[in-house]
Amino acid sequence: MNNLLKWCLALCLGLCLQLPSLAQDEASEGTGDSFDQDIIKLQQINGSAEAFRAVIPQLLANFKSLNSKVPAEVWDELEKEFANTSITDLQKLLVPVYRRHFSQSEIRQIIAFYETPAGKKMAEKAPLLQKDSYDVGSNWGKQLGEKVAERLKAKGY
């Protein structure tokens, strides 16, 4: 898997997990469609759905580079198809993940936050924060790896 694809997948996962980690003290009080709809709404207003949508052209570009014989019209058709259906599918697949970690009440509180000016700014800036955090984390990991390698070398390993 090349670095672009890894980065895209990491971005997608990171955006799914961008919500603050909250303990779920109360039992999930919502059932069925209303809870699921709240989770989908959260994914839409916190910017996750748009971020997922942005990943699709990047993933297809990676596939294009591996399959240069496929005509551009086919890639355009695939992008249009997957831009909508795959996002909806991913959102539905993520519903149980959110349900495991949040009650419906917590999801609604988080939605309320994202409807405030600060929450809207958070959603707007999340992709930039994610990218910058990824860059900082990569550099930090590289430096840490170098220090560990130096220490091991100094100890004769």
Secondary structure as UniProt FT lines:
FT   HELIX           3..16
FT   HELIX           32..45
FT   HELIX           48..66
FT   TURN            68..69
FT   HELIX           72..101
FT   HELIX           104..114
FT   HELIX           117..154
FT   TURN            155..156
//
